[in-house]
């Protein structure tokens, strides 16, 4: 196979991935961009929940008690997040049922200085929950998660073939950075965005495949994992668990569960501390290289704790497929029109000669 033939083969693969999967790739990528800023979007959608600010001035138990007064009696506390804004207490709903997507959580937003209730309701807005479910499973029960993995593989192939096609066929590679490589605005825009976003998009695609297919890293084999239920009456109070770690300031405390009876206390970037509920001792950190790698892949994919620069890059990486999909289809339609017109002129010329 010659270089030109190989290039044509890559071009056909790249073209048909974009055309056939555009209706899936575009919304999947846009929802991914939304989820990079899920907290910020939630603040925009529900600004009243985040009106309170300032450091927490009360014991953590005071916020838990304030939340219990408005949460259903049968719900169980899941976590308490204390920061510079409102204290957020999340809890299980009375009956989650067979719902798709991330576990449904109730929440109470509490003023950090007075302990007064600001509001209560679902922990995420319906818009963001829809985005989570669509991005994770295309809103398709059962097969949806695996389908996202296949779409991720297609996007990875599209990124790699696009990078190949960007490389100039003749002359210096520097020609690839020229804006006017072709006469079409859409083609030039497609080439330039495609090159600069190819590597981040490839990383997003690969990590998305790993998340959708956890068996690749020795994770769950597709079977539903048993749900963990927070303990309704743990041995320690939340204040005692916090006191055992001496952690102060911004902190997230996760309740012990029936499957893992330890308090998990995350202090910003200070790492995760675990306190045994039965004894109050600091629990030894579990060494699980596979779990750490899976956590790293997820953070690489959604930008959590990866810094503002990477979050901006993957946000743009999520928007890029929408622009590339639209410009690619316009390029294809323009080429079809050009070929149809060329065939018509050829036929007309042949008729005149005959």
C-alpha positions as CSV (number, residue, x, y, z in Angstrom):
1,X,0.0,0.0,0.0
2,X,1.4,3.4,-1.0
3,X,1.5,6.4,1.2
4,X,-1.3,8.0,-0.7
5,X,-3.5,4.8,-0.5
6,X,-2.8,4.6,3.3
7,X,-3.7,8.2,3.7
8,X,-7.0,7.7,1.7
9,X,-7.8,4.7,3.9
10,X,-7.3,6.8,7.1
11,X,-9.3,9.6,5.6
12,X,-12.3,7.3,4.9
13,X,-12.2,5.9,8.4
14,X,-11.9,9.4,9.9
15,X,-14.7,10.7,7.7
16,X,-17.3,8.0,8.4
17,X,-16.6,8.0,12.1
18,X,-17.4,11.7,12.2
19,X,-20.5,11.4,9.9
20,X,-22.1,8.3,11.4
21,X,-21.5,9.1,15.1
22,X,-21.9,12.9,15.0
23,X,-25.4,12.7,16.7
24,X,-23.8,10.8,19.6
25,X,-20.4,12.3,19.8
26,X,-21.5,15.9,19.9
27,X,-23.9,15.7,22.9
28,X,-21.6,13.2,24.6
29,X,-18.8,15.7,24.4
30,X,-20.9,18.7,25.4
31,X,-22.2,17.0,28.5
32,X,-18.6,16.1,29.3
33,X,-17.6,19.8,29.1
34,X,-20.6,20.6,31.4
35,X,-19.5,18.1,34.0
36,X,-16.0,19.6,34.2
37,X,-17.7,22.6,35.9
38,X,-20.6,20.8,37.5
39,X,-20.3,22.7,40.8
40,X,-20.1,26.0,39.1
41,X,-23.1,25.2,36.9
42,X,-25.1,24.1,39.9
43,X,-24.4,27.4,41.5
44,X,-25.7,29.2,38.4
45,X,-28.8,27.1,38.3
46,X,-29.6,27.3,42.0
47,X,-27.8,30.4,43.3
48,X,-29.9,30.7,46.4
49,X,-28.3,27.5,47.8
50,X,-24.9,29.1,47.8
51,X,-25.7,32.6,49.1
52,X,-24.1,32.0,52.5
53,X,-20.4,32.3,52.9
54,X,-17.6,32.3,55.5
55,X,-15.9,29.8,57.7
56,X,-17.9,27.2,59.7
57,X,-18.4,28.4,63.3
58,X,-20.3,25.4,64.8
59,X,-19.4,21.8,65.5
60,X,-20.1,19.4,62.6
61,X,-22.8,17.7,64.6
62,X,-24.8,20.9,64.7
63,X,-25.1,20.9,60.9
64,X,-26.1,17.3,60.9
65,X,-28.9,17.9,63.4
66,X,-30.1,20.9,61.4
67,X,-30.2,18.6,58.3
68,X,-32.0,15.8,60.1
69,X,-34.9,18.2,61.0
70,X,-35.8,18.5,57.3
71,X,-34.7,15.2,55.8
72,X,-37.1,12.3,55.8
73,X,-36.9,10.2,59.0
74,X,-35.8,7.0,57.1
75,X,-33.0,8.7,55.2
76,X,-29.4,8.2,56.3
77,X,-26.6,10.7,56.3
78,X,-24.0,10.1,53.6
79,X,-21.6,13.0,53.9
80,X,-21.0,16.5,55.3
81,X,-19.0,19.0,53.3
82,X,-17.6,22.0,55.2
83,X,-15.9,24.8,53.2
84,X,-16.0,28.6,52.7
85,X,-19.6,28.4,51.4
86,X,-22.7,26.7,52.9
87,X,-22.3,23.4,54.7
88,X,-23.8,20.7,52.5
89,X,-25.2,17.6,54.2
90,X,-26.2,14.7,51.8
91,X,-28.4,11.8,52.7
92,X,-30.0,8.7,51.0
93,X,-33.6,9.1,49.9
94,X,-36.2,7.0,51.7
95,X,-36.3,4.7,48.6
96,X,-34.0,5.0,45.7
97,X,-35.7,2.3,43.6
98,X,-34.1,1.0,40.5
99,X,-32.8,4.4,39.2
100,X,-30.1,4.7,36.6
101,X,-27.0,6.9,37.0
102,X,-25.2,8.0,40.1
103,X,-26.9,7.2,43.4
104,X,-29.7,9.7,44.0
105,X,-29.0,11.9,47.0
106,X,-30.9,14.4,49.1
107,X,-29.2,17.5,50.4
108,X,-29.5,20.2,53.0
109,X,-27.7,23.5,52.5
110,X,-26.9,25.2,55.9
111,X,-25.5,28.6,56.8
112,X,-22.0,28.0,58.2
113,X,-22.2,30.8,60.8
114,X,-25.6,30.3,62.3
115,X,-26.6,26.7,61.4
116,X,-29.8,27.9,59.9
117,X,-31.3,25.9,57.0
118,X,-30.9,27.6,53.6
119,X,-32.7,25.0,51.5
120,X,-33.1,21.3,51.0
121,X,-33.9,19.0,48.0
122,X,-32.0,16.9,45.5
123,X,-28.2,17.2,45.8
124,X,-27.9,17.9,42.0
125,X,-30.2,19.8,39.7
126,X,-32.3,17.7,37.2
127,X,-30.2,19.2,34.4
128,X,-26.9,18.1,35.8
129,X,-28.2,14.7,36.8
130,X,-29.4,14.2,33.2
131,X,-26.0,15.2,31.9
132,X,-24.3,12.7,34.3
133,X,-26.5,9.8,33.1
134,X,-26.3,10.7,29.4
135,X,-22.5,11.0,29.6
136,X,-22.2,7.7,31.4
137,X,-24.7,5.6,29.6
138,X,-26.4,7.7,26.8
139,X,-29.6,7.3,28.9
140,X,-29.8,3.7,27.7
141,X,-30.4,1.1,30.4
142,X,-28.1,-1.9,30.5
143,X,-26.0,-1.6,27.3
144,X,-25.6,2.1,27.5
145,X,-22.3,2.1,29.5
146,X,-20.7,-0.4,27.1
147,X,-21.9,1.7,24.2
148,X,-20.1,4.8,25.7
149,X,-16.9,2.7,25.7
150,X,-17.3,1.9,22.0
151,X,-18.0,5.6,21.2
152,X,-14.8,6.4,23.1
153,X,-12.9,4.0,21.0
154,X,-14.3,5.6,17.9
155,X,-13.3,9.0,19.2
156,X,-9.8,7.8,19.9
157,X,-9.4,6.5,16.4
158,X,-10.8,9.7,15.1
159,X,-8.2,11.7,17.1
160,X,-5.3,9.5,15.8
161,X,-6.4,9.5,12.2
162,X,-7.1,13.2,12.3
163,X,-3.5,13.9,13.5
164,X,-2.2,11.7,10.6
165,X,-4.3,13.6,8.1
166,X,-3.2,17.0,9.5
167,X,0.4,16.1,8.6
168,X,1.1,17.7,5.2
169,X,1.4,15.2,2.4
170,X,4.3,17.1,0.8
171,X,6.7,19.8,2.0
172,X,7.6,20.8,5.5
173,X,5.5,19.9,8.5
174,X,5.4,23.6,9.2
175,X,2.9,23.9,6.4
176,X,0.4,22.2,8.7
177,X,0.2,25.3,10.9
178,X,-0.8,27.6,8.0
179,X,-4.4,28.9,8.2
180,X,-5.0,28.9,4.4
181,X,-4.1,25.3,3.7
182,X,-7.4,25.1,1.7
183,X,-9.8,27.5,0.2
184,X,-12.7,26.6,2.6
185,X,-13.0,28.3,5.9
186,X,-14.6,25.1,7.4
187,X,-11.6,23.0,6.2
188,X,-9.0,25.4,7.7
189,X,-10.9,25.6,11.0
190,X,-11.2,21.8,11.1
191,X,-7.5,21.3,10.5
192,X,-6.4,23.9,13.1
193,X,-8.7,22.9,15.9
194,X,-8.2,19.2,15.2
195,X,-4.4,19.5,15.6
196,X,-4.4,21.5,18.8
197,X,-7.0,19.4,20.5
198,X,-5.9,15.9,19.2
199,X,-3.8,14.9,22.2
200,X,-6.2,16.1,25.0
201,X,-9.1,14.5,23.0
202,X,-7.2,11.3,22.7
203,X,-6.5,11.3,26.5
204,X,-10.2,12.0,27.2
205,X,-11.3,9.2,24.8
206,X,-8.9,6.6,26.3
207,X,-9.8,7.4,29.9
208,X,-13.5,7.4,29.0
209,X,-13.1,3.9,27.6
210,X,-11.3,2.8,30.8
211,X,-14.1,4.2,32.9
212,X,-16.8,2.6,30.8
213,X,-15.0,-0.7,30.6
214,X,-13.5,-1.1,34.2
215,X,-12.5,-4.7,33.4
216,X,-9.6,-3.2,31.4
217,X,-8.0,-2.2,34.8
218,X,-9.1,-5.2,36.8
219,X,-12.3,-3.5,38.0
220,X,-15.8,-4.6,38.1
221,X,-16.7,-7.1,35.4
222,X,-19.9,-5.4,34.5
223,X,-22.0,-6.9,37.4
224,X,-23.7,-4.5,39.6
225,X,-21.7,-4.0,42.8
226,X,-23.6,-4.4,46.1
227,X,-24.8,-1.1,47.4
228,X,-23.3,0.2,50.7
229,X,-25.7,1.5,53.3
230,X,-24.5,4.3,55.6
231,X,-24.8,3.3,59.3
232,X,-27.8,4.7,60.9
233,X,-26.2,4.7,64.4
234,X,-22.4,4.6,64.2
235,X,-20.4,4.1,67.4
236,X,-18.6,7.5,67.0
237,X,-20.2,10.9,66.5
238,X,-19.0,13.0,63.6
239,X,-17.3,15.3,66.1
240,X,-15.4,12.4,67.7
241,X,-14.3,11.2,64.2
242,X,-13.0,14.7,63.3
243,X,-11.3,15.1,66.7
244,X,-9.4,11.8,66.1
245,X,-7.8,13.4,63.0
246,X,-7.3,17.0,64.2
247,X,-8.4,18.1,60.7
248,X,-9.9,21.6,60.6
249,X,-11.0,24.0,57.9
250,X,-12.3,22.7,54.5
251,X,-13.2,19.1,54.9
252,X,-15.5,16.4,53.6
253,X,-16.6,13.7,56.0
254,X,-18.1,10.5,54.6
255,X,-20.2,8.3,56.9
256,X,-19.2,4.7,57.7
257,X,-21.2,2.0,55.9
258,X,-22.2,-1.6,56.6
259,X,-19.5,-2.8,54.1
260,X,-16.8,-0.4,55.2
261,X,-17.3,0.8,58.8
262,X,-14.8,3.7,58.7
263,X,-15.2,7.4,58.7
264,X,-13.5,8.9,55.6
265,X,-12.2,12.4,56.1
266,X,-10.8,14.3,53.1
267,X,-9.1,17.6,53.8
268,X,-8.7,19.5,50.6
269,X,-5.5,18.2,49.0
270,X,-4.2,16.9,52.3
271,X,-5.2,13.4,51.4
272,X,-7.8,11.0,52.8
273,X,-7.8,9.9,56.5
274,X,-9.8,7.0,57.8
275,X,-11.1,6.5,61.3
276,X,-12.3,3.1,62.5
277,X,-15.9,3.6,63.8
278,X,-15.6,0.8,66.3
279,X,-12.3,1.9,68.0
280,X,-11.8,5.5,67.0
281,X,-8.3,4.7,65.7
282,X,-6.8,6.1,62.5
283,X,-7.2,3.2,60.1
284,X,-4.3,2.1,58.0
285,X,-4.6,3.3,54.4
286,X,-5.5,0.4,52.1
287,X,-2.9,-0.1,49.4
288,X,-4.6,-0.8,46.1
289,X,-2.6,0.2,43.1
290,X,-5.4,-0.6,40.7
291,X,-7.9,1.5,42.6
292,X,-5.5,4.4,42.7
293,X,-4.9,4.1,39.0
294,X,-8.7,4.0,38.3
295,X,-9.1,7.1,40.5
296,X,-6.3,8.8,38.6
297,X,-8.0,8.0,35.2
298,X,-11.3,9.4,36.4
299,X,-9.6,12.6,37.7
300,X,-7.8,12.9,34.4
301,X,-11.1,12.5,32.6
302,X,-13.3,14.9,34.6
303,X,-10.6,17.3,35.9
304,X,-11.3,16.8,39.6
305,X,-8.3,18.2,41.6
306,X,-6.2,18.4,38.4
307,X,-5.8,22.2,38.4
308,X,-7.5,25.0,36.4
309,X,-5.2,24.7,33.4
310,X,-6.1,21.0,32.8
311,X,-9.8,21.7,33.5
312,X,-9.8,24.4,30.8
313,X,-8.0,22.1,28.4
314,X,-10.5,19.2,28.8
315,X,-13.4,21.7,28.8
316,X,-12.3,22.8,25.3
317,X,-11.6,19.2,24.5
318,X,-15.3,18.5,25.1
319,X,-16.5,21.4,23.0
320,X,-14.1,20.6,20.1
321,X,-15.9,17.5,18.8
322,X,-19.0,19.6,18.3
323,X,-17.1,22.1,16.1
324,X,-15.2,19.4,14.4
325,X,-18.3,17.4,13.7
326,X,-20.2,20.3,12.2
327,X,-17.2,21.5,10.1
328,X,-16.5,17.9,9.0
329,X,-20.1,17.4,7.8
330,X,-20.0,20.8,6.0
331,X,-16.8,19.7,4.3
332,X,-18.3,16.4,3.3
333,X,-21.4,18.1,1.9
334,X,-19.3,20.6,0.0
335,X,-17.2,17.8,-1.5
336,X,-20.4,16.0,-2.6
337,X,-21.7,19.1,-4.2
338,X,-18.4,19.7,-6.0
339,X,-18.3,16.1,-7.2
340,X,-21.9,16.2,-8.4
341,X,-21.2,19.4,-10.3
342,X,-18.0,18.0,-11.8
343,X,-19.9,14.8,-13.0
344,X,-22.6,16.9,-14.5
345,X,-20.2,19.1,-16.4
346,X,-18.3,16.0,-17.6
347,X,-21.5,14.4,-18.8
348,X,-22.6,17.6,-20.5
349,X,-19.2,17.9,-22.2
350,X,-19.3,14.3,-23.4
351,X,-22.8,14.9,-24.8
352,X,-21.6,18.0,-26.7
353,X,-18.6,16.1,-28.1
354,X,-20.8,13.2,-29.2
